[in-house]
């Protein structure tokens, strides 16, 4: 396996840091911390560059908050200057790993994404009798630091780059408890091993793909599942042979234990595809694709909240327009013509109503 060195100068190059700052501020340009950083952008980047070169860079404290949809999770937001460093690192190392990822891993990759995953899942579901659909229990809180670092070192031999990677991983704040025992563990082993990556970091999303990359290849090359796809920690195998999927589930659980991961006992099941396969917010049925009820309820709730915020002067009309156009574009990936008509039937907001008549297919 080829390993890559001499990456450090590319990472700390000023032009790479400037590109990283442009990427990090995307969609967040007018936030106070971004405005403050950009006010003295050149000097801030030179200071960051000097810290990286002198090995005096230390990540700041995370700001944490909890979200409850689609499920309760703790989100950790790194300081803005740290997010610039994350982008600078990923600009250089992501292409190294990208070429090793399978084509059916869809999360957090340019040109892939949830809608492409939905199309692939639909293709598999409608050409197979059965599906083994799985979810990894507490995935981000369970990622083992030692295993992750060893995986990264398999491709990166640049000492300075790995030191920065180690610094970012080691600075991860405490995540929700995910204590599990695996073969060979003594009583204290789960408490002694550091684990967990903060959801919200660009690096965490990338590391999460690296962590399951060998698993993807195991499923494709050892189990020989020709119809397999993964989106973060949700994955599915399709086949006309139910016994094949039952055996595959056993092998998958064994392999994941080597990564100190466990399948979710309730969400990992084998069933007939004609019952409907839920993936990336949609439910794929033999003759149609529906939006999952839970996702639809949340979308309507967000729409009502935006309208309330607009009436109270908290957001601008353009913000509502952008959000709804994005939502409608998402809904259009399912068979939702009647649904869109129903949602926007009584949507009378001056200045943008005519646009939504078109968006809803009216």
KEKEKOL-433287 format. One record per residue (C-alpha): residue number from 0; residue in three letters; x, y, z. Coordinates in steps of 0.5 Angstrom, whole numbers, plus 500, padded with zeros to 3 digits. Each point is the difference from the previous one (the first is absolute). Layout:
+-----+-----+-----+-----+-----+
:   n : res :   u :   v :   w :
+-----+-----+-----+-----+-----+
: NUM : ala :   X :   Y :   Z :
...
+-----+-----+-----+-----+-----+
END
This chain:
+-----+-----+-----+-----+-----+
:   n : res :   u :   v :   w :
+-----+-----+-----+-----+-----+
:   0 : unk : 500 : 500 : 500 :
:   1 : unk : 503 : 507 : 498 :
:   2 : unk : 501 : 505 : 505 :
:   3 : unk : 501 : 507 : 499 :
:   4 : unk : 505 : 505 : 503 :
:   5 : unk : 502 : 507 : 499 :
:   6 : unk : 493 : 503 : 501 :
:   7 : unk : 501 : 505 : 506 :
:   8 : unk : 503 : 506 : 496 :
:   9 : unk : 494 : 499 : 495 :
:  10 : unk : 495 : 500 : 506 :
:  11 : unk : 503 : 506 : 504 :
:  12 : unk : 501 : 504 : 493 :
:  13 : unk : 497 : 507 : 500 :
:  14 : unk : 496 : 499 : 494 :
:  15 : unk : 497 : 493 : 503 :
:  16 : unk : 498 : 504 : 506 :
:  17 : unk : 497 : 505 : 496 :
:  18 : unk : 496 : 495 : 496 :
:  19 : unk : 498 : 497 : 507 :
:  20 : unk : 497 : 506 : 503 :
:  21 : unk : 496 : 501 : 494 :
:  22 : unk : 497 : 493 : 501 :
:  23 : unk : 499 : 501 : 507 :
:  24 : unk : 496 : 506 : 499 :
:  25 : unk : 495 : 498 : 495 :
:  26 : unk : 493 : 501 : 502 :
:  27 : unk : 503 : 503 : 507 :
:  28 : unk : 503 : 507 : 497 :
:  29 : unk : 496 : 504 : 505 :
:  30 : unk : 501 : 497 : 506 :
:  31 : unk : 503 : 504 : 505 :
:  32 : unk : 506 : 495 : 501 :
:  33 : unk : 501 : 500 : 493 :
:  34 : unk : 500 : 507 : 499 :
:  35 : unk : 505 : 502 : 505 :
:  36 : unk : 505 : 495 : 497 :
:  37 : unk : 499 : 502 : 493 :
:  38 : unk : 501 : 508 : 502 :
:  39 : unk : 507 : 498 : 501 :
:  40 : unk : 500 : 494 : 496 :
:  41 : unk : 508 : 500 : 497 :
:  42 : unk : 502 : 501 : 507 :
:  43 : unk : 496 : 495 : 503 :
:  44 : unk : 502 : 495 : 495 :
:  45 : unk : 508 : 502 : 501 :
:  46 : unk : 499 : 499 : 507 :
:  47 : unk : 497 : 493 : 499 :
:  48 : unk : 505 : 498 : 495 :
:  49 : unk : 505 : 502 : 505 :
:  50 : unk : 497 : 496 : 506 :
:  51 : unk : 500 : 494 : 495 :
:  52 : unk : 507 : 501 : 498 :
:  53 : unk : 503 : 501 : 507 :
:  54 : unk : 495 : 494 : 503 :
:  55 : unk : 497 : 505 : 505 :
:  56 : unk : 493 : 499 : 497 :
:  57 : unk : 495 : 498 : 505 :
:  58 : unk : 492 : 499 : 498 :
:  59 : unk : 496 : 504 : 504 :
:  60 : unk : 494 : 498 : 504 :
:  61 : unk : 493 : 497 : 497 :
:  62 : unk : 494 : 503 : 501 :
:  63 : unk : 495 : 495 : 501 :
:  64 : unk : 492 : 499 : 499 :
:  65 : unk : 495 : 495 : 499 :
:  66 : unk : 495 : 498 : 494 :
:  67 : unk : 494 : 496 : 501 :
:  68 : unk : 499 : 498 : 492 :
:  69 : unk : 500 : 495 : 497 :
:  70 : unk : 503 : 498 : 507 :
:  71 : unk : 503 : 503 : 506 :
:  72 : unk : 507 : 501 : 499 :
:  73 : unk : 505 : 505 : 503 :
:  74 : unk : 503 : 504 : 495 :
:  75 : unk : 507 : 504 : 501 :
:  76 : unk : 502 : 506 : 496 :
:  77 : unk : 508 : 501 : 500 :
:  78 : unk : 502 : 508 : 500 :
:  79 : unk : 500 : 503 : 493 :
:  80 : unk : 508 : 500 : 499 :
:  81 : unk : 500 : 492 : 502 :
:  82 : unk : 495 : 499 : 494 :
:  83 : unk : 505 : 504 : 496 :
:  84 : unk : 506 : 495 : 502 :
:  85 : unk : 495 : 494 : 499 :
:  86 : unk : 499 : 502 : 493 :
:  87 : unk : 507 : 501 : 498 :
:  88 : unk : 501 : 493 : 503 :
:  89 : unk : 495 : 497 : 496 :
:  90 : unk : 502 : 504 : 493 :
:  91 : unk : 506 : 496 : 500 :
:  92 : unk : 498 : 493 : 503 :
:  93 : unk : 493 : 499 : 498 :
:  94 : unk : 502 : 498 : 492 :
:  95 : unk : 505 : 495 : 503 :
:  96 : unk : 495 : 496 : 503 :
:  97 : unk : 494 : 502 : 495 :
:  98 : unk : 503 : 495 : 495 :
:  99 : unk : 500 : 494 : 505 :
: 100 : unk : 492 : 501 : 502 :
: 101 : unk : 495 : 496 : 496 :
: 102 : unk : 495 : 503 : 495 :
: 103 : unk : 495 : 498 : 505 :
: 104 : unk : 502 : 504 : 506 :
: 105 : unk : 496 : 507 : 499 :
: 106 : unk : 500 : 504 : 506 :
: 107 : unk : 505 : 506 : 501 :
: 108 : unk : 503 : 499 : 493 :
: 109 : unk : 500 : 505 : 494 :
: 110 : unk : 495 : 498 : 494 :
: 111 : unk : 497 : 495 : 505 :
: 112 : unk : 495 : 502 : 505 :
: 113 : unk : 493 : 497 : 502 :
: 114 : unk : 496 : 501 : 494 :
: 115 : unk : 505 : 496 : 496 :
: 116 : unk : 500 : 495 : 506 :
: 117 : unk : 492 : 500 : 499 :
: 118 : unk : 501 : 498 : 493 :
: 119 : unk : 504 : 494 : 501 :
: 120 : unk : 496 : 498 : 506 :
: 121 : unk : 494 : 500 : 495 :
: 122 : unk : 504 : 496 : 495 :
: 123 : unk : 502 : 495 : 505 :
: 124 : unk : 493 : 499 : 503 :
: 125 : unk : 496 : 499 : 494 :
: 126 : unk : 505 : 495 : 497 :
: 127 : unk : 500 : 496 : 507 :
: 128 : unk : 495 : 496 : 504 :
: 129 : unk : 504 : 501 : 507 :
: 130 : unk : 504 : 505 : 503 :
: 131 : unk : 504 : 500 : 506 :
: 132 : unk : 500 : 507 : 503 :
: 133 : unk : 505 : 502 : 506 :
: 134 : unk : 501 : 506 : 504 :
: 135 : unk : 506 : 500 : 505 :
: 136 : unk : 499 : 502 : 507 :
: 137 : unk : 503 : 507 : 502 :
: 138 : unk : 504 : 500 : 494 :
: 139 : unk : 504 : 507 : 501 :
: 140 : unk : 501 : 499 : 508 :
: 141 : unk : 502 : 493 : 499 :
: 142 : unk : 506 : 501 : 495 :
: 143 : unk : 506 : 498 : 503 :
: 144 : unk : 506 : 505 : 500 :
: 145 : unk : 506 : 495 : 500 :
: 146 : unk : 497 : 496 : 494 :
: 147 : unk : 498 : 506 : 496 :
: 148 : unk : 507 : 503 : 501 :
: 149 : unk : 503 : 493 : 497 :
: 150 : unk : 495 : 500 : 494 :
: 151 : unk : 503 : 507 : 499 :
: 152 : unk : 507 : 498 : 500 :
: 153 : unk : 499 : 495 : 495 :
: 154 : unk : 500 : 505 : 495 :
: 155 : unk : 503 : 506 : 503 :
: 156 : unk : 508 : 500 : 502 :
: 157 : unk : 501 : 507 : 501 :
: 158 : unk : 502 : 501 : 507 :
: 159 : unk : 498 : 507 : 501 :
: 160 : unk : 493 : 499 : 496 :
: 161 : unk : 498 : 494 : 505 :
: 162 : unk : 502 : 504 : 506 :
: 163 : unk : 495 : 505 : 498 :
: 164 : unk : 495 : 495 : 499 :
: 165 : unk : 502 : 497 : 507 :
: 166 : unk : 499 : 507 : 503 :
: 167 : unk : 493 : 501 : 496 :
: 168 : unk : 497 : 493 : 502 :
: 169 : unk : 503 : 500 : 508 :
: 170 : unk : 497 : 507 : 500 :
: 171 : unk : 493 : 497 : 499 :
: 172 : unk : 495 : 502 : 506 :
: 173 : unk : 497 : 494 : 504 :
: 174 : unk : 494 : 497 : 496 :
: 175 : unk : 494 : 496 : 503 :
: 176 : unk : 502 : 494 : 504 :
: 177 : unk : 501 : 494 : 495 :
: 178 : unk : 503 : 495 : 505 :
: 179 : unk : 500 : 493 : 497 :
: 180 : unk : 504 : 493 : 501 :
: 181 : unk : 503 : 497 : 494 :
: 182 : unk : 504 : 493 : 500 :
: 183 : unk : 507 : 500 : 504 :
: 184 : unk : 498 : 507 : 504 :
: 185 : unk : 501 : 500 : 507 :
: 186 : unk : 496 : 503 : 505 :
: 187 : unk : 503 : 507 : 499 :
: 188 : unk : 502 : 500 : 493 :
: 189 : unk : 493 : 504 : 497 :
: 190 : unk : 502 : 505 : 505 :
: 191 : unk : 507 : 501 : 498 :
: 192 : unk : 499 : 500 : 493 :
: 193 : unk : 499 : 507 : 497 :
: 194 : unk : 494 : 500 : 495 :
: 195 : unk : 495 : 505 : 497 :
: 196 : unk : 500 : 506 : 495 :
: 197 : unk : 496 : 506 : 500 :
: 198 : unk : 495 : 500 : 495 :
: 199 : unk : 500 : 507 : 497 :
: 200 : unk : 507 : 500 : 498 :
: 201 : unk : 502 : 499 : 492 :
: 202 : unk : 506 : 496 : 503 :
: 203 : unk : 495 : 495 : 504 :
: 204 : unk : 496 : 499 : 494 :
: 205 : unk : 506 : 498 : 496 :
: 206 : unk : 503 : 496 : 505 :
: 207 : unk : 493 : 496 : 501 :
: 208 : unk : 501 : 498 : 492 :
: 209 : unk : 507 : 498 : 501 :
: 210 : unk : 498 : 496 : 506 :
: 211 : unk : 495 : 496 : 497 :
: 212 : unk : 504 : 499 : 493 :
: 213 : unk : 503 : 494 : 502 :
: 214 : unk : 493 : 497 : 502 :
: 215 : unk : 497 : 502 : 493 :
: 216 : unk : 506 : 496 : 496 :
: 217 : unk : 499 : 494 : 505 :
: 218 : unk : 492 : 500 : 498 :
: 219 : unk : 502 : 501 : 493 :
: 220 : unk : 506 : 495 : 499 :
: 221 : unk : 499 : 495 : 505 :
: 222 : unk : 493 : 499 : 501 :
: 223 : unk : 499 : 502 : 493 :
: 224 : unk : 494 : 504 : 501 :
: 225 : unk : 499 : 503 : 493 :
: 226 : unk : 494 : 504 : 502 :
: 227 : unk : 502 : 504 : 506 :
: 228 : unk : 500 : 508 : 502 :
: 229 : unk : 502 : 504 : 506 :
: 230 : unk : 498 : 507 : 502 :
: 231 : unk : 504 : 502 : 506 :
: 232 : unk : 498 : 494 : 505 :
: 233 : unk : 494 : 498 : 496 :
: 234 : unk : 501 : 494 : 495 :
: 235 : unk : 496 : 495 : 497 :
: 236 : unk : 502 : 494 : 496 :
: 237 : unk : 495 : 497 : 495 :
: 238 : unk : 499 : 493 : 497 :
: 239 : unk : 495 : 495 : 498 :
: 240 : unk : 503 : 495 : 505 :
: 241 : unk : 498 : 501 : 507 :
: 242 : unk : 504 : 495 : 503 :
: 243 : unk : 506 : 504 : 496 :
: 244 : unk : 498 : 506 : 504 :
: 245 : unk : 499 : 496 : 507 :
: 246 : unk : 507 : 498 : 499 :
: 247 : unk : 503 : 506 : 498 :
: 248 : unk : 497 : 504 : 506 :
: 249 : unk : 504 : 495 : 505 :
: 250 : unk : 506 : 501 : 496 :
: 251 : unk : 499 : 508 : 500 :
: 252 : unk : 499 : 500 : 508 :
: 253 : unk : 506 : 496 : 501 :
: 254 : unk : 504 : 505 : 495 :
: 255 : unk : 497 : 506 : 504 :
: 256 : unk : 502 : 497 : 506 :
: 257 : unk : 508 : 501 : 498 :
: 258 : unk : 498 : 507 : 499 :
: 259 : unk : 497 : 500 : 507 :
: 260 : unk : 493 : 502 : 497 :
: 261 : unk : 493 : 496 : 501 :
: 262 : unk : 494 : 500 : 495 :
: 263 : unk : 494 : 503 : 503 :
: 264 : unk : 496 : 494 : 502 :
: 265 : unk : 493 : 503 : 498 :
: 266 : unk : 502 : 504 : 494 :
: 267 : unk : 504 : 494 : 497 :
: 268 : unk : 495 : 495 : 497 :
: 269 : unk : 499 : 496 : 493 :
: 270 : unk : 493 : 501 : 497 :
: 271 : unk : 497 : 500 : 493 :
: 272 : unk : 501 : 506 : 496 :
: 273 : unk : 493 : 500 : 498 :
: 274 : unk : 498 : 502 : 507 :
: 275 : unk : 504 : 507 : 498 :
: 276 : unk : 507 : 502 : 502 :
: 277 : unk : 502 : 506 : 504 :
: 278 : unk : 506 : 504 : 498 :
: 279 : unk : 502 : 507 : 500 :
: 280 : unk : 493 : 503 : 502 :
: 281 : unk : 496 : 496 : 495 :
: 282 : unk : 496 : 493 : 500 :
: 283 : unk : 502 : 496 : 493 :
: 284 : unk : 493 : 496 : 498 :
: 285 : unk : 500 : 496 : 494 :
: 286 : unk : 496 : 505 : 497 :
: 287 : unk : 501 : 506 : 503 :
: 288 : unk : 505 : 504 : 504 :
: 289 : unk : 497 : 504 : 506 :
: 290 : unk : 503 : 505 : 505 :
: 291 : unk : 500 : 497 : 507 :
: 292 : unk : 495 : 502 : 505 :
: 293 : unk : 505 : 502 : 505 :
: 294 : unk : 504 : 505 : 495 :
: 295 : unk : 493 : 503 : 497 :
: 296 : unk : 498 : 502 : 507 :
: 297 : unk : 507 : 503 : 501 :
: 298 : unk : 500 : 504 : 494 :
: 299 : unk : 493 : 502 : 501 :
: 300 : unk : 502 : 502 : 507 :
: 301 : unk : 506 : 504 : 497 :
: 302 : unk : 495 : 504 : 495 :
: 303 : unk : 496 : 502 : 505 :
: 304 : unk : 505 : 502 : 505 :
: 305 : unk : 503 : 504 : 494 :
: 306 : unk : 494 : 504 : 498 :
: 307 : unk : 499 : 502 : 508 :
: 308 : unk : 507 : 502 : 500 :
: 309 : unk : 499 : 504 : 494 :
: 310 : unk : 493 : 503 : 503 :
: 311 : unk : 504 : 502 : 506 :
: 312 : unk : 506 : 503 : 496 :
: 313 : unk : 505 : 495 : 502 :
: 314 : unk : 502 : 498 : 492 :
: 315 : unk : 499 : 503 : 493 :
: 316 : unk : 496 : 498 : 495 :
: 317 : unk : 506 : 497 : 496 :
: 318 : unk : 502 : 496 : 505 :
: 319 : unk : 493 : 496 : 500 :
: 320 : unk : 500 : 500 : 492 :
: 321 : unk : 507 : 496 : 501 :
: 322 : unk : 498 : 495 : 505 :
: 323 : unk : 494 : 499 : 496 :
: 324 : unk : 503 : 499 : 494 :
: 325 : unk : 505 : 495 : 503 :
: 326 : unk : 494 : 496 : 503 :
: 327 : unk : 496 : 500 : 494 :
: 328 : unk : 506 : 497 : 496 :
: 329 : unk : 501 : 495 : 505 :
: 330 : unk : 493 : 498 : 500 :
: 331 : unk : 500 : 499 : 492 :
: 332 : unk : 505 : 494 : 501 :
: 333 : unk : 494 : 496 : 502 :
: 334 : unk : 493 : 500 : 497 :
: 335 : unk : 497 : 506 : 504 :
: 336 : unk : 496 : 504 : 494 :
: 337 : unk : 494 : 499 : 504 :
: 338 : unk : 503 : 501 : 507 :
: 339 : unk : 503 : 507 : 498 :
: 340 : unk : 494 : 502 : 497 :
: 341 : unk : 497 : 499 : 507 :
: 342 : unk : 505 : 503 : 504 :
: 343 : unk : 500 : 507 : 496 :
: 344 : unk : 493 : 500 : 498 :
: 345 : unk : 499 : 505 : 506 :
: 346 : unk : 506 : 503 : 499 :
: 347 : unk : 499 : 508 : 499 :
: 348 : unk : 506 : 504 : 502 :
: 349 : unk : 501 : 506 : 496 :
: 350 : unk : 505 : 501 : 495 :
: 351 : unk : 502 : 492 : 499 :
: 352 : unk : 493 : 497 : 500 :
: 353 : unk : 501 : 499 : 492 :
: 354 : unk : 506 : 497 : 501 :
: 355 : unk : 498 : 495 : 504 :
: 356 : unk : 494 : 498 : 496 :
: 357 : unk : 505 : 498 : 495 :
: 358 : unk : 504 : 497 : 505 :
: 359 : unk : 494 : 495 : 502 :
: 360 : unk : 498 : 499 : 493 :
: 361 : unk : 494 : 503 : 500 :
+-----+-----+-----+-----+-----+
END
